[in-house]
Every structure is written in C-alpha cells, then in structure tokens.
C-alpha cells in the first residue's frame, strides 16, 4: 500500500499564488510545506514539494519587502 505524502506538494503549490496575493498566507504555507517535506524526505520523493515551498516562501518574502517599500514611500 502506497503512503500519500502529497500534503507538502500541495502546500508548495498553494504557497506561490497565496504569496503573491496575501504575503502572510504564503509565509505560513511555505514554512509548513518545507517542514512537512523535510520530515518525510526519507519515505517519499519530496523534492518537487520542497522546491515549490521554497519558491513560494521566496515570493512571499519579496512581496512583503516590496509592500514595506511602497508603504514607506521608498519605491
């Protein structure tokens, strides 16, 4: 019976658009996705989920930085 470790992949996929729209949700989904993918790395191939979670977290960080810059009139 094959175990399903798709949660990390799904969170990685969702973290990218959520990071573009609402940065805090991208932060949360990206961090949880990274933790789940690292936790299950020995049991399944979690590389795509890990990569997508890192990309989603990076997008969220950039969105946060740009939002701060616009809000403080530095941009």
PDB file of N, H, CA, C and O in Angstrom:
ATOM      1  N   UNK A   1       0.837  -1.185   0.000  1.00  0.00           N
ATOM      2  CA  UNK A   1       0.000   0.000   0.000  1.00  0.00           C
ATOM      3  C   UNK A   1       0.878   1.243   0.000  1.00  0.00           C
ATOM      4  O   UNK A   1       1.775   1.377   0.832  1.00  0.00           O
ATOM      5  N   UNK A   2       0.625   2.126  -0.909  1.00  0.00           N
ATOM      6  H   UNK A   2      -0.104   2.017  -1.585  1.00  0.00           H
ATOM      7  CA  UNK A   2       1.438   3.337  -1.061  1.00  0.00           C
ATOM      8  C   UNK A   2       0.941   4.436  -0.127  1.00  0.00           C
ATOM      9  O   UNK A   2      -0.245   4.765  -0.093  1.00  0.00           O
ATOM     10  N   UNK A   3       1.880   4.988   0.625  1.00  0.00           N
ATOM     11  H   UNK A   3       2.843   4.721   0.597  1.00  0.00           H
ATOM     12  CA  UNK A   3       1.524   6.095   1.517  1.00  0.00           C
ATOM     13  C   UNK A   3       1.474   7.384   0.714  1.00  0.00           C
ATOM     14  O   UNK A   3       2.214   7.555  -0.255  1.00  0.00           O
ATOM     15  N   UNK A   4       0.600   8.282   1.124  1.00  0.00           N
ATOM     16  H   UNK A   4      -0.001   8.143   1.911  1.00  0.00           H
ATOM     17  CA  UNK A   4       0.457   9.547   0.410  1.00  0.00           C
ATOM     18  C   UNK A   4       1.131  10.651   1.197  1.00  0.00           C
ATOM     19  O   UNK A   4       0.778  10.912   2.347  1.00  0.00           O
ATOM     20  N   UNK A   5       2.096  11.293   0.580  1.00  0.00           N
ATOM     21  H   UNK A   5       2.383  11.081  -0.354  1.00  0.00           H
ATOM     22  CA  UNK A   5       2.783  12.425   1.180  1.00  0.00           C
ATOM     23  C   UNK A   5       2.625  13.642   0.281  1.00  0.00           C
ATOM     24  O   UNK A   5       3.580  14.379   0.040  1.00  0.00           O
ATOM     25  N   UNK A   6       1.419  13.840  -0.208  1.00  0.00           N
ATOM     26  H   UNK A   6       0.642  13.240  -0.012  1.00  0.00           H
ATOM     27  CA  UNK A   6       1.150  14.927  -1.144  1.00  0.00           C
ATOM     28  C   UNK A   6       0.882  16.250  -0.455  1.00  0.00           C
ATOM     29  O   UNK A   6       0.806  17.283  -1.119  1.00  0.00           O
ATOM     30  N   UNK A   7       0.737  16.244   0.857  1.00  0.00           N
ATOM     31  H   UNK A   7       0.799  15.405   1.397  1.00  0.00           H
ATOM     32  CA  UNK A   7       0.397  17.477   1.561  1.00  0.00           C
ATOM     33  C   UNK A   7       1.472  18.537   1.373  1.00  0.00           C
ATOM     34  O   UNK A   7       1.156  19.705   1.142  1.00  0.00           O
ATOM     35  N   UNK A   8       2.731  18.146   1.469  1.00  0.00           N
ATOM     36  H   UNK A   8       2.988  17.198   1.657  1.00  0.00           H
ATOM     37  CA  UNK A   8       3.828  19.095   1.273  1.00  0.00           C
ATOM     38  C   UNK A   8       3.847  19.663  -0.134  1.00  0.00           C
ATOM     39  O   UNK A   8       4.134  20.844  -0.333  1.00  0.00           O
ATOM     40  N   UNK A   9       3.539  18.813  -1.114  1.00  0.00           N
ATOM     41  H   UNK A   9       3.307  17.854  -0.953  1.00  0.00           H
ATOM     42  CA  UNK A   9       3.483  19.270  -2.502  1.00  0.00           C
ATOM     43  C   UNK A   9       2.329  20.243  -2.719  1.00  0.00           C
ATOM     44  O   UNK A   9       2.493  21.273  -3.372  1.00  0.00           O
ATOM     45  N   UNK A  10       1.172  19.916  -2.173  1.00  0.00           N
ATOM     46  H   UNK A  10       1.039  19.079  -1.643  1.00  0.00           H
ATOM     47  CA  UNK A  10       0.004  20.787  -2.320  1.00  0.00           C
ATOM     48  C   UNK A  10       0.257  22.135  -1.642  1.00  0.00           C
ATOM     49  O   UNK A  10      -0.083  23.182  -2.195  1.00  0.00           O
ATOM     50  N   UNK A  11       0.846  22.111  -0.458  1.00  0.00           N
ATOM     51  H   UNK A  11       1.122  21.261  -0.010  1.00  0.00           H
ATOM     52  CA  UNK A  11       1.149  23.366   0.227  1.00  0.00           C
ATOM     53  C   UNK A  11       2.180  24.184  -0.553  1.00  0.00           C
ATOM     54  O   UNK A  11       2.099  25.412  -0.586  1.00  0.00           O
ATOM     55  N   UNK A  12       3.143  23.512  -1.176  1.00  0.00           N
ATOM     56  H   UNK A  12       3.208  22.515  -1.149  1.00  0.00           H
ATOM     57  CA  UNK A  12       4.114  24.218  -2.003  1.00  0.00           C
ATOM     58  C   UNK A  12       3.471  24.875  -3.205  1.00  0.00           C
ATOM     59  O   UNK A  12       3.809  26.004  -3.561  1.00  0.00           O
ATOM     60  N   UNK A  13       2.542  24.167  -3.832  1.00  0.00           N
ATOM     61  H   UNK A  13       2.267  23.250  -3.543  1.00  0.00           H
ATOM     62  CA  UNK A  13       1.833  24.725  -4.982  1.00  0.00           C
ATOM     63  C   UNK A  13       0.975  25.914  -4.553  1.00  0.00           C
ATOM     64  O   UNK A  13       0.959  26.943  -5.228  1.00  0.00           O
ATOM     65  N   UNK A  14       0.270  25.778  -3.449  1.00  0.00           N
ATOM     66  H   UNK A  14       0.282  24.942  -2.900  1.00  0.00           H
ATOM     67  CA  UNK A  14      -0.612  26.849  -2.984  1.00  0.00           C
ATOM     68  C   UNK A  14       0.145  28.056  -2.441  1.00  0.00           C
ATOM     69  O   UNK A  14      -0.376  29.171  -2.455  1.00  0.00           O
ATOM     70  N   UNK A  15       1.364  27.845  -1.967  1.00  0.00           N
ATOM     71  H   UNK A  15       1.788  26.940  -1.955  1.00  0.00           H
ATOM     72  CA  UNK A  15       2.117  28.962  -1.378  1.00  0.00           C
ATOM     73  C   UNK A  15       2.516  30.016  -2.414  1.00  0.00           C
ATOM     74  O   UNK A  15       2.706  31.181  -2.066  1.00  0.00           O
ATOM     75  N   UNK A  16       2.643  29.620  -3.672  1.00  0.00           N
ATOM     76  H   UNK A  16       2.489  28.673  -3.955  1.00  0.00           H
ATOM     77  CA  UNK A  16       3.061  30.581  -4.698  1.00  0.00           C
ATOM     78  C   UNK A  16       1.959  31.605  -5.006  1.00  0.00           C
ATOM     79  O   UNK A  16       2.213  32.803  -4.886  1.00  0.00           O
ATOM     80  N   UNK A  17       0.750  31.188  -5.396  1.00  0.00           N
ATOM     81  H   UNK A  17       0.543  30.214  -5.493  1.00  0.00           H
ATOM     82  CA  UNK A  17      -0.270  32.221  -5.645  1.00  0.00           C
ATOM     83  C   UNK A  17      -0.698  32.946  -4.369  1.00  0.00           C
ATOM     84  O   UNK A  17      -0.996  34.140  -4.404  1.00  0.00           O
ATOM     85  N   UNK A  18      -0.730  32.233  -3.251  1.00  0.00           N
ATOM     86  H   UNK A  18      -0.488  31.263  -3.223  1.00  0.00           H
ATOM     87  CA  UNK A  18      -1.094  32.895  -1.990  1.00  0.00           C
ATOM     88  C   UNK A  18      -0.023  33.907  -1.584  1.00  0.00           C
ATOM     89  O   UNK A  18      -0.337  34.951  -1.013  1.00  0.00           O
ATOM     90  N   UNK A  19       1.238  33.599  -1.879  1.00  0.00           N
ATOM     91  H   UNK A  19       1.494  32.751  -2.343  1.00  0.00           H
ATOM     92  CA  UNK A  19       2.315  34.538  -1.585  1.00  0.00           C
ATOM     93  C   UNK A  19       2.242  35.788  -2.431  1.00  0.00           C
ATOM     94  O   UNK A  19       2.670  36.859  -2.000  1.00  0.00           O
ATOM     95  N   UNK A  20       1.701  35.663  -3.633  1.00  0.00           N
ATOM     96  H   UNK A  20       1.353  34.794  -3.983  1.00  0.00           H
ATOM     97  CA  UNK A  20       1.529  36.834  -4.485  1.00  0.00           C
ATOM     98  C   UNK A  20       0.351  37.695  -4.038  1.00  0.00           C
ATOM     99  O   UNK A  20       0.409  38.922  -4.107  1.00  0.00           O
ATOM    100  N   UNK A  21      -0.703  37.050  -3.586  1.00  0.00           N
ATOM    101  H   UNK A  21      -0.750  36.053  -3.530  1.00  0.00           H
ATOM    102  CA  UNK A  21      -1.908  37.784  -3.207  1.00  0.00           C
ATOM    103  C   UNK A  21      -1.851  38.315  -1.779  1.00  0.00           C
ATOM    104  O   UNK A  21      -2.062  39.505  -1.547  1.00  0.00           O
ATOM    105  N   UNK A  22      -1.570  37.443  -0.837  1.00  0.00           N
ATOM    106  H   UNK A  22      -1.398  36.476  -1.026  1.00  0.00           H
ATOM    107  CA  UNK A  22      -1.515  37.811   0.575  1.00  0.00           C
ATOM    108  C   UNK A  22      -0.229  37.203   1.126  1.00  0.00           C
ATOM    109  O   UNK A  22      -0.131  35.986   1.284  1.00  0.00           O
ATOM    110  N   UNK A  23       0.739  38.035   1.412  1.00  0.00           N
ATOM    111  H   UNK A  23       0.660  39.024   1.284  1.00  0.00           H
ATOM    112  CA  UNK A  23       2.077  37.555   1.748  1.00  0.00           C
ATOM    113  C   UNK A  23       2.099  36.664   2.983  1.00  0.00           C
ATOM    114  O   UNK A  23       2.830  35.674   3.008  1.00  0.00           O
ATOM    115  N   UNK A  24       1.322  36.988   4.001  1.00  0.00           N
ATOM    116  H   UNK A  24       0.728  37.793   3.981  1.00  0.00           H
ATOM    117  CA  UNK A  24       1.381  36.210   5.232  1.00  0.00           C
ATOM    118  C   UNK A  24       0.899  34.779   5.013  1.00  0.00           C
ATOM    119  O   UNK A  24       1.424  33.854   5.633  1.00  0.00           O
ATOM    120  N   UNK A  25      -0.084  34.584   4.149  1.00  0.00           N
ATOM    121  H   UNK A  25      -0.510  35.336   3.646  1.00  0.00           H
ATOM    122  CA  UNK A  25      -0.543  33.218   3.877  1.00  0.00           C
ATOM    123  C   UNK A  25       0.531  32.431   3.122  1.00  0.00           C
ATOM    124  O   UNK A  25       0.687  31.230   3.343  1.00  0.00           O
ATOM    125  N   UNK A  26       1.264  33.093   2.244  1.00  0.00           N
ATOM    126  H   UNK A  26       1.137  34.069   2.065  1.00  0.00           H
ATOM    127  CA  UNK A  26       2.373  32.439   1.558  1.00  0.00           C
ATOM    128  C   UNK A  26       3.485  32.054   2.506  1.00  0.00           C
ATOM    129  O   UNK A  26       4.100  30.998   2.359  1.00  0.00           O
ATOM    130  N   UNK A  27       3.745  32.920   3.490  1.00  0.00           N
ATOM    131  H   UNK A  27       3.245  33.777   3.609  1.00  0.00           H
ATOM    132  CA  UNK A  27       4.741  32.606   4.523  1.00  0.00           C
ATOM    133  C   UNK A  27       4.344  31.327   5.254  1.00  0.00           C
ATOM    134  O   UNK A  27       5.142  30.399   5.386  1.00  0.00           O
ATOM    135  N   UNK A  28       3.103  31.294   5.723  1.00  0.00           N
ATOM    136  H   UNK A  28       2.455  32.048   5.616  1.00  0.00           H
ATOM    137  CA  UNK A  28       2.627  30.163   6.519  1.00  0.00           C
ATOM    138  C   UNK A  28       2.639  28.871   5.700  1.00  0.00           C
ATOM    139  O   UNK A  28       3.156  27.850   6.153  1.00  0.00           O
ATOM    140  N   UNK A  29       2.070  28.919   4.501  1.00  0.00           N
ATOM    141  H   UNK A  29       1.650  29.749   4.133  1.00  0.00           H
ATOM    142  CA  UNK A  29       2.016  27.719   3.668  1.00  0.00           C
ATOM    143  C   UNK A  29       3.412  27.255   3.254  1.00  0.00           C
ATOM    144  O   UNK A  29       3.681  26.055   3.218  1.00  0.00           O
ATOM    145  N   UNK A  30       4.291  28.192   2.944  1.00  0.00           N
ATOM    146  H   UNK A  30       4.072  29.167   2.973  1.00  0.00           H
ATOM    147  CA  UNK A  30       5.649  27.826   2.555  1.00  0.00           C
ATOM    148  C   UNK A  30       6.426  27.178   3.677  1.00  0.00           C
ATOM    149  O   UNK A  30       7.118  26.183   3.462  1.00  0.00           O
ATOM    150  N   UNK A  31       6.321  27.730   4.872  1.00  0.00           N
ATOM    151  H   UNK A  31       5.759  28.539   5.047  1.00  0.00           H
ATOM    152  CA  UNK A  31       7.054  27.170   6.015  1.00  0.00           C
ATOM    153  C   UNK A  31       6.509  25.796   6.381  1.00  0.00           C
ATOM    154  O   UNK A  31       7.284  24.870   6.622  1.00  0.00           O
ATOM    155  N   UNK A  32       5.194  25.651   6.426  1.00  0.00           N
ATOM    156  H   UNK A  32       4.565  26.403   6.230  1.00  0.00           H
ATOM    157  CA  UNK A  32       4.616  24.348   6.746  1.00  0.00           C
ATOM    158  C   UNK A  32       4.968  23.326   5.666  1.00  0.00           C
ATOM    159  O   UNK A  32       5.259  22.171   5.974  1.00  0.00           O
ATOM    160  N   UNK A  33       4.941  23.746   4.411  1.00  0.00           N
ATOM    161  H   UNK A  33       4.705  24.685   4.160  1.00  0.00           H
ATOM    162  CA  UNK A  33       5.316  22.852   3.319  1.00  0.00           C
ATOM    163  C   UNK A  33       6.763  22.395   3.420  1.00  0.00           C
ATOM    164  O   UNK A  33       7.057  21.222   3.188  1.00  0.00           O
ATOM    165  N   UNK A  34       7.668  23.301   3.763  1.00  0.00           N
ATOM    166  H   UNK A  34       7.429  24.253   3.951  1.00  0.00           H
ATOM    167  CA  UNK A  34       9.077  22.930   3.929  1.00  0.00           C
ATOM    168  C   UNK A  34       9.232  21.931   5.066  1.00  0.00           C
ATOM    169  O   UNK A  34       9.936  20.930   4.927  1.00  0.00           O
ATOM    170  N   UNK A  35       8.582  22.199   6.181  1.00  0.00           N
ATOM    171  H   UNK A  35       8.010  23.012   6.293  1.00  0.00           H
ATOM    172  CA  UNK A  35       8.692  21.304   7.339  1.00  0.00           C
ATOM    173  C   UNK A  35       8.164  19.906   6.995  1.00  0.00           C
ATOM    174  O   UNK A  35       8.807  18.905   7.314  1.00  0.00           O
ATOM    175  N   UNK A  36       7.010  19.835   6.354  1.00  0.00           N
ATOM    176  H   UNK A  36       6.488  20.648   6.094  1.00  0.00           H
ATOM    177  CA  UNK A  36       6.451  18.523   6.003  1.00  0.00           C
ATOM    178  C   UNK A  36       7.311  17.780   4.991  1.00  0.00           C
ATOM    179  O   UNK A  36       7.478  16.565   5.093  1.00  0.00           O
ATOM    180  N   UNK A  37       7.857  18.499   4.015  1.00  0.00           N
ATOM    181  H   UNK A  37       7.722  19.486   3.932  1.00  0.00           H
ATOM    182  CA  UNK A  37       8.699  17.847   3.012  1.00  0.00           C
ATOM    183  C   UNK A  37       9.996  17.347   3.611  1.00  0.00           C
ATOM    184  O   UNK A  37      10.464  16.270   3.244  1.00  0.00           O
ATOM    185  N   UNK A  38      10.585  18.093   4.515  1.00  0.00           N
ATOM    186  H   UNK A  38      10.205  18.969   4.813  1.00  0.00           H
ATOM    187  CA  UNK A  38      11.819  17.646   5.159  1.00  0.00           C
ATOM    188  C   UNK A  38      11.531  16.469   6.089  1.00  0.00           C
ATOM    189  O   UNK A  38      12.339  15.547   6.202  1.00  0.00           O
ATOM    190  N   UNK A  39      10.386  16.506   6.747  1.00  0.00           N
ATOM    191  H   UNK A  39       9.730  17.254   6.656  1.00  0.00           H
ATOM    192  CA  UNK A  39      10.005  15.436   7.674  1.00  0.00           C
ATOM    193  C   UNK A  39       9.845  14.093   6.955  1.00  0.00           C
ATOM    194  O   UNK A  39      10.199  13.051   7.507  1.00  0.00           O
ATOM    195  N   UNK A  40       9.319  14.108   5.738  1.00  0.00           N
ATOM    196  H   UNK A  40       9.031  14.954   5.289  1.00  0.00           H
ATOM    197  CA  UNK A  40       9.045  12.880   5.002  1.00  0.00           C
ATOM    198  C   UNK A  40      10.043  12.609   3.885  1.00  0.00           C
ATOM    199  O   UNK A  40       9.745  11.832   2.978  1.00  0.00           O
ATOM    200  N   UNK A  41      11.213  13.224   3.927  1.00  0.00           N
ATOM    201  H   UNK A  41      11.455  13.854   4.665  1.00  0.00           H
ATOM    202  CA  UNK A  41      12.145  13.069   2.804  1.00  0.00           C
ATOM    203  C   UNK A  41      12.687  11.642   2.665  1.00  0.00           C
ATOM    204  O   UNK A  41      13.065  11.237   1.566  1.00  0.00           O
ATOM    205  N   UNK A  42      12.732  10.880   3.751  1.00  0.00           N
ATOM    206  H   UNK A  42      12.426  11.209   4.644  1.00  0.00           H
ATOM    207  CA  UNK A  42      13.230   9.512   3.673  1.00  0.00           C
ATOM    208  C   UNK A  42      12.170   8.533   3.183  1.00  0.00           C
ATOM    209  O   UNK A  42      12.502   7.451   2.700  1.00  0.00           O
ATOM    210  N   UNK A  43      10.902   8.903   3.304  1.00  0.00           N
ATOM    211  H   UNK A  43      10.632   9.782   3.697  1.00  0.00           H
ATOM    212  CA  UNK A  43       9.820   7.984   2.984  1.00  0.00           C
ATOM    213  C   UNK A  43       9.269   8.155   1.571  1.00  0.00           C
ATOM    214  O   UNK A  43       8.639   7.239   1.042  1.00  0.00           O
ATOM    215  N   UNK A  44       9.491   9.291   0.966  1.00  0.00           N
ATOM    216  H   UNK A  44      10.002  10.035   1.395  1.00  0.00           H
ATOM    217  CA  UNK A  44       8.926   9.545  -0.366  1.00  0.00           C
ATOM    218  C   UNK A  44       9.794  10.580  -1.079  1.00  0.00           C
ATOM    219  O   UNK A  44      10.650  11.218  -0.467  1.00  0.00           O
ATOM    220  N   UNK A  45       9.557  10.734  -2.386  1.00  0.00           N
ATOM    221  H   UNK A  45       8.861  10.216  -2.883  1.00  0.00           H
ATOM    222  CA  UNK A  45      10.258  11.752  -3.161  1.00  0.00           C
ATOM    223  C   UNK A  45       9.569  13.096  -2.937  1.00  0.00           C
ATOM    224  O   UNK A  45       8.529  13.379  -3.531  1.00  0.00           O
ATOM    225  N   UNK A  46      10.153  13.906  -2.085  1.00  0.00           N
ATOM    226  H   UNK A  46      10.998  13.676  -1.603  1.00  0.00           H
ATOM    227  CA  UNK A  46       9.537  15.181  -1.733  1.00  0.00           C
ATOM    228  C   UNK A  46      10.265  16.369  -2.350  1.00  0.00           C
ATOM    229  O   UNK A  46      10.005  17.513  -1.979  1.00  0.00           O
ATOM    230  N   UNK A  47      11.159  16.116  -3.273  1.00  0.00           N
ATOM    231  H   UNK A  47      11.371  15.186  -3.574  1.00  0.00           H
ATOM    232  CA  UNK A  47      11.933  17.207  -3.872  1.00  0.00           C
ATOM    233  C   UNK A  47      11.064  18.251  -4.577  1.00  0.00           C
ATOM    234  O   UNK A  47      11.281  19.445  -4.368  1.00  0.00           O
ATOM    235  N   UNK A  48      10.093  17.856  -5.399  1.00  0.00           N
ATOM    236  H   UNK A  48       9.916  16.886  -5.568  1.00  0.00           H
ATOM    237  CA  UNK A  48       9.263  18.898  -6.041  1.00  0.00           C
ATOM    238  C   UNK A  48       8.497  19.749  -5.033  1.00  0.00           C
ATOM    239  O   UNK A  48       8.398  20.965  -5.193  1.00  0.00           O
ATOM    240  N   UNK A  49       7.962  19.120  -4.010  1.00  0.00           N
ATOM    241  H   UNK A  49       8.043  18.132  -3.880  1.00  0.00           H
ATOM    242  CA  UNK A  49       7.233  19.868  -2.983  1.00  0.00           C
ATOM    243  C   UNK A  49       8.139  20.813  -2.225  1.00  0.00           C
ATOM    244  O   UNK A  49       7.745  21.933  -1.900  1.00  0.00           O
ATOM    245  N   UNK A  50       9.361  20.365  -1.942  1.00  0.00           N
ATOM    246  H   UNK A  50       9.681  19.455  -2.207  1.00  0.00           H
ATOM    247  CA  UNK A  50      10.320  21.211  -1.240  1.00  0.00           C
ATOM    248  C   UNK A  50      10.719  22.406  -2.085  1.00  0.00           C
ATOM    249  O   UNK A  50      10.795  23.527  -1.582  1.00  0.00           O
ATOM    250  N   UNK A  51      10.970  22.178  -3.355  1.00  0.00           N
ATOM    251  H   UNK A  51      10.908  21.268  -3.764  1.00  0.00           H
ATOM    252  CA  UNK A  51      11.349  23.269  -4.254  1.00  0.00           C
ATOM    253  C   UNK A  51      10.207  24.286  -4.380  1.00  0.00           C
ATOM    254  O   UNK A  51      10.436  25.494  -4.318  1.00  0.00           O
ATOM    255  N   UNK A  52       8.986  23.790  -4.555  1.00  0.00           N
ATOM    256  H   UNK A  52       8.800  22.809  -4.606  1.00  0.00           H
ATOM    257  CA  UNK A  52       7.841  24.700  -4.681  1.00  0.00           C
ATOM    258  C   UNK A  52       7.592  25.468  -3.390  1.00  0.00           C
ATOM    259  O   UNK A  52       7.218  26.640  -3.430  1.00  0.00           O
ATOM    260  N   UNK A  53       7.793  24.825  -2.254  1.00  0.00           N
ATOM    261  H   UNK A  53       8.096  23.873  -2.221  1.00  0.00           H
ATOM    262  CA  UNK A  53       7.615  25.516  -0.975  1.00  0.00           C
ATOM    263  C   UNK A  53       8.656  26.619  -0.797  1.00  0.00           C
ATOM    264  O   UNK A  53       8.341  27.697  -0.294  1.00  0.00           O
ATOM    265  N   UNK A  54       9.885  26.352  -1.206  1.00  0.00           N
ATOM    266  H   UNK A  54      10.141  25.476  -1.614  1.00  0.00           H
ATOM    267  CA  UNK A  54      10.940  27.364  -1.112  1.00  0.00           C
ATOM    268  C   UNK A  54      10.638  28.523  -2.060  1.00  0.00           C
ATOM    269  O   UNK A  54      10.821  29.685  -1.698  1.00  0.00           O
ATOM    270  N   UNK A  55      10.181  28.213  -3.261  1.00  0.00           N
ATOM    271  H   UNK A  55      10.033  27.269  -3.555  1.00  0.00           H
ATOM    272  CA  UNK A  55       9.814  29.275  -4.209  1.00  0.00           C
ATOM    273  C   UNK A  55       8.665  30.104  -3.654  1.00  0.00           C
ATOM    274  O   UNK A  55       8.701  31.333  -3.720  1.00  0.00           O
ATOM    275  N   UNK A  56       7.648  29.448  -3.109  1.00  0.00           N
ATOM    276  H   UNK A  56       7.619  28.450  -3.055  1.00  0.00           H
ATOM    277  CA  UNK A  56       6.516  30.163  -2.523  1.00  0.00           C
ATOM    278  C   UNK A  56       6.920  31.042  -1.359  1.00  0.00           C
ATOM    279  O   UNK A  56       6.425  32.161  -1.222  1.00  0.00           O
ATOM    280  N   UNK A  57       7.824  30.540  -0.510  1.00  0.00           N
ATOM    281  H   UNK A  57       8.226  29.631  -0.621  1.00  0.00           H
ATOM    282  CA  UNK A  57       8.314  31.345   0.601  1.00  0.00           C
ATOM    283  C   UNK A  57       9.117  32.532   0.097  1.00  0.00           C
ATOM    284  O   UNK A  57       9.012  33.627   0.650  1.00  0.00           O
ATOM    285  N   UNK A  58       9.913  32.335  -0.937  1.00  0.00           N
ATOM    286  H   UNK A  58       9.998  31.446  -1.386  1.00  0.00           H
ATOM    287  CA  UNK A  58      10.697  33.434  -1.517  1.00  0.00           C
ATOM    288  C   UNK A  58       9.793  34.498  -2.127  1.00  0.00           C
ATOM    289  O   UNK A  58      10.036  35.694  -1.964  1.00  0.00           O
ATOM    290  N   UNK A  59       8.750  34.063  -2.829  1.00  0.00           N
ATOM    291  H   UNK A  59       8.552  33.092  -2.962  1.00  0.00           H
ATOM    292  CA  UNK A  59       7.792  35.013  -3.405  1.00  0.00           C
ATOM    293  C   UNK A  59       7.110  35.816  -2.305  1.00  0.00           C
ATOM    294  O   UNK A  59       6.899  37.021  -2.448  1.00  0.00           O
ATOM    295  N   UNK A  60       6.767  35.148  -1.210  1.00  0.00           N
ATOM    296  H   UNK A  60       6.938  34.170  -1.094  1.00  0.00           H
ATOM    297  CA  UNK A  60       6.122  35.833  -0.089  1.00  0.00           C
ATOM    298  C   UNK A  60       7.044  36.858   0.556  1.00  0.00           C
ATOM    299  O   UNK A  60       6.613  37.957   0.908  1.00  0.00           O
ATOM    300  N   UNK A  61       8.313  36.496   0.710  1.00  0.00           N
ATOM    301  H   UNK A  61       8.663  35.604   0.424  1.00  0.00           H
ATOM    302  CA  UNK A  61       9.282  37.425   1.294  1.00  0.00           C
ATOM    303  C   UNK A  61       9.448  38.644   0.384  1.00  0.00           C
ATOM    304  O   UNK A  61       9.456  39.780   0.860  1.00  0.00           O
ATOM    305  N   UNK A  62       9.580  38.409  -0.922  1.00  0.00           N
ATOM    306  H   UNK A  62       9.573  37.487  -1.308  1.00  0.00           H
ATOM    307  CA  UNK A  62       9.714  39.529  -1.854  1.00  0.00           C
ATOM    308  C   UNK A  62       8.471  40.408  -1.860  1.00  0.00           C
ATOM    309  O   UNK A  62       8.575  41.632  -1.930  1.00  0.00           O
ATOM    310  N   UNK A  63       7.297  39.791  -1.787  1.00  0.00           N
ATOM    311  H   UNK A  63       7.213  38.796  -1.730  1.00  0.00           H
ATOM    312  CA  UNK A  63       6.056  40.552  -1.737  1.00  0.00           C
ATOM    313  C   UNK A  63       6.009  41.397  -0.461  1.00  0.00           C
ATOM    314  O   UNK A  63       5.560  42.543  -0.492  1.00  0.00           O
ATOM    315  N   UNK A  64       6.463  40.844   0.639  1.00  0.00           N
ATOM    316  H   UNK A  64       6.827  39.913   0.664  1.00  0.00           H
ATOM    317  CA  UNK A  64       6.484  41.598   1.898  1.00  0.00           C
ATOM    318  C   UNK A  64       7.446  42.781   1.819  1.00  0.00           C
ATOM    319  O   UNK A  64       7.124  43.884   2.261  1.00  0.00           O
ATOM    320  N   UNK A  65       8.624  42.544   1.255  1.00  0.00           N
ATOM    321  H   UNK A  65       8.886  41.649   0.896  1.00  0.00           H
ATOM    322  CA  UNK A  65       9.623  43.614   1.147  1.00  0.00           C
ATOM    323  C   UNK A  65       9.118  44.731   0.237  1.00  0.00           C
ATOM    324  O   UNK A  65       9.243  45.911   0.564  1.00  0.00           O
ATOM    325  N   UNK A  66       8.549  44.354  -0.900  1.00  0.00           N
ATOM    326  H   UNK A  66       8.448  43.395  -1.165  1.00  0.00           H
ATOM    327  CA  UNK A  66       8.023  45.369  -1.822  1.00  0.00           C
ATOM    328  C   UNK A  66       6.869  46.125  -1.176  1.00  0.00           C
ATOM    329  O   UNK A  66       6.758  47.339  -1.349  1.00  0.00           O
ATOM    330  N   UNK A  67       6.005  45.427  -0.431  1.00  0.00           N
ATOM    331  H   UNK A  67       6.095  44.441  -0.290  1.00  0.00           H
ATOM    332  CA  UNK A  67       4.908  46.089   0.257  1.00  0.00           C
ATOM    333  C   UNK A  67       5.400  47.075   1.295  1.00  0.00           C
ATOM    334  O   UNK A  67       4.826  48.155   1.436  1.00  0.00           O
ATOM    335  N   UNK A  68       6.449  46.731   2.025  1.00  0.00           N
ATOM    336  H   UNK A  68       6.915  45.854   1.910  1.00  0.00           H
ATOM    337  CA  UNK A  68       7.018  47.646   3.013  1.00  0.00           C
ATOM    338  C   UNK A  68       7.634  48.847   2.321  1.00  0.00           C
ATOM    339  O   UNK A  68       7.491  49.981   2.780  1.00  0.00           O
ATOM    340  N   UNK A  69       8.327  48.592   1.206  1.00  0.00           N
ATOM    341  H   UNK A  69       8.443  47.671   0.833  1.00  0.00           H
ATOM    342  CA  UNK A  69       8.958  49.694   0.484  1.00  0.00           C
ATOM    343  C   UNK A  69       7.901  50.660  -0.070  1.00  0.00           C
ATOM    344  O   UNK A  69       8.086  51.875  -0.007  1.00  0.00           O
ATOM    345  N   UNK A  70       6.825  50.142  -0.596  1.00  0.00           N
ATOM    346  H   UNK A  70       6.675  49.155  -0.647  1.00  0.00           H
ATOM    347  CA  UNK A  70       5.773  51.008  -1.132  1.00  0.00           C
ATOM    348  C   UNK A  70       5.093  51.769  -0.005  1.00  0.00           C
ATOM    349  O   UNK A  70       4.776  52.949  -0.156  1.00  0.00           O
ATOM    350  N   UNK A  71       4.869  51.112   1.112  1.00  0.00           N
ATOM    351  H   UNK A  71       5.127  50.154   1.234  1.00  0.00           H
ATOM    352  CA  UNK A  71       4.187  51.751   2.230  1.00  0.00           C
ATOM    353  C   UNK A  71       5.021  52.864   2.865  1.00  0.00           C
ATOM    354  O   UNK A  71       4.465  53.832   3.385  1.00  0.00           O
ATOM    355  N   UNK A  72       6.337  52.737   2.827  1.00  0.00           N
ATOM    356  H   UNK A  72       6.789  51.951   2.405  1.00  0.00           H
ATOM    357  CA  UNK A  72       7.213  53.760   3.406  1.00  0.00           C
ATOM    358  C   UNK A  72       7.713  54.745   2.356  1.00  0.00           C
ATOM    359  O   UNK A  72       8.604  55.549   2.630  1.00  0.00           O
ATOM    360  N   UNK A  73       7.145  54.685   1.163  1.00  0.00           N
ATOM    361  H   UNK A  73       6.421  54.031   0.940  1.00  0.00           H
ATOM    362  CA  UNK A  73       7.462  55.616   0.070  1.00  0.00           C
ATOM    363  C   UNK A  73       8.931  55.562  -0.343  1.00  0.00           C
ATOM    364  O   UNK A  73       9.502  56.578  -0.741  1.00  0.00           O
ATOM    365  N   UNK A  74       9.537  54.397  -0.251  1.00  0.00           N
ATOM    366  H   UNK A  74       9.073  53.572   0.072  1.00  0.00           H
ATOM    367  CA  UNK A  74      10.908  54.223  -0.708  1.00  0.00           C
ATOM    368  C   UNK A  74      10.951  53.809  -2.166  1.00  0.00           C
ATOM    369  O   UNK A  74      12.030  53.761  -2.757  1.00  0.00           O
ATOM    370  N   UNK A  75       9.824  53.513  -2.752  1.00  0.00           N
ATOM    371  H   UNK A  75       8.948  53.552  -2.272  1.00  0.00           H
ATOM    372  CA  UNK A  75       9.774  52.955  -4.102  1.00  0.00           C
ATOM    373  C   UNK A  75       9.275  53.984  -5.065  1.00  0.00           C
ATOM    374  O   UNK A  75       9.160  53.708  -6.259  1.00  0.00           O
TER     375      UNK A  75
END
